[in-house]
Amino acid sequence: MANAPDLIKLHTAVAIGAVCLDGSPPAYQLDWGKEDGAKNWLLHLQGGYWCTTTQECQTRMNDSSGLGSSTKMKRSYFSGILTNNETLNPYFYNWNRVFVRYCDGSCFTGDKQEFSADGPYYRGSRVFSAIIDELMKLGMKNAQNVLLSGSSAGGLGTMVHCDRFRNRFPTSTKFKCLSDASYFITLNNPSGFVELHGSSKNLPETCTSKMDAALCLYPKNFVPDIQTPLFILNSAYDTFQIAATVRLPVNTSRSCLYNLTGCPDTVRKQWKNLRLKILQEVTMGDLSKRGLFINSCHTHSQSEFQSKWLGDPKSMLDNMTISEAVGKWFNDEKLVQLIDRKHSSTKQCVLDASEPNACNNYTWGASYLCNT
């Protein structure tokens, strides 16, 4: 049965300016590990798009979603990679599992000192560091195994912080990272994002030393330099990226962003071009330590949803579930690098009730994708 651990608000972090957009304390949920998993830690960064203008961030901090304020957060149920059910999550069920809640609008990268009395505060990197510091005090510093994961905006934050976080542990600690639905090909206003949040100093220096910081939000420009083992989980037909990149001809139904039935060839070609770009970019750089699971499901975020993490056969590749692929890769049982090259068209995999289409949950804060 799915559990919803208590929401823990880190009030002590306010004193060091580690706050949500509205100035409220950062928050997380923790389900303690047991037995042989008690010294292992899984941290999963919540997703939820981002804000690139003051107005967007103000809207976000006042929204009931809790993506800009811990005062509006509700407890989330743990499922998929976070569930404590051994049958549904055989590799990580008894680890210390932490859901790091997202309330900064910057993928945990922002750090700007200036703010107005009523907000927004741009402190995403401080939020990440404050929660990590707290978890270290709670025992994570003695971890045997650590997996930093995240979905969508949280997955981008995972990649950005992967090497830096790994360096806080001794070399004897097995440490790896998992990025889910985060290999963004196109971003909305990346320069505005970086400037607004003061993110440049927190993006990977291996990238910012070579190019404009805004370009260092694109995974293709910094992932090849990540030294820590990284697993990339993505759909080649990610719903969010299709909604963000496909340009519909005049008088074409917006349903062509979700279903290709009856759509013109120009739209079909854009879908396939996005797939080709994703397949090309996720295989850039040294692949000797990189795990890959790139299927063709028309979906966004697969690690948090039980049907996709371990359940729906259509989400599988080579008869392997996502759960099994990530688990075997983490345990060094197999260098899993699975890419669906057979399906040049999207597959309609099972959807959870909470994600009916691309213009609901995934694109919160990105209404321009759905209302134009």
Buried (B, 14 or more C-beta within 10 A) or exposed (E): EBBBBEBBBBEEBBEEBBBBBBBBBBBBBBBBBEEEBBBBBBBBBBBBBBBBEBEBBBBBBEBEBBBBBBBBBEBBBBBBBBBBBEEBBBBBBBBBBBBBBBBBBBBBBBBBEEBEEEBBBBBBBBBBBBBBBBBBEEBBBEBEBBBBBBBBBBBBBBBBBBBBBBEBBEEEBBBBBBBBBBBBBEBBBBBBBBBBBBBBEBBBBBBBEEEEBBBBBBBBBBBBBBEBBBBBBBBBBBBBBBBBBBEBEEEBEEEBBBEBEEBEEEBBEBBBEBBEBBBEBBBEBEEEBBBBBBBBBBBBBBBBBBBBBBBBEBBBBEEBBBBBBBBBBBEEEEBBBBBBEEEEEBBEBBBBEEBEBBBEBBBBBBEEBBEE
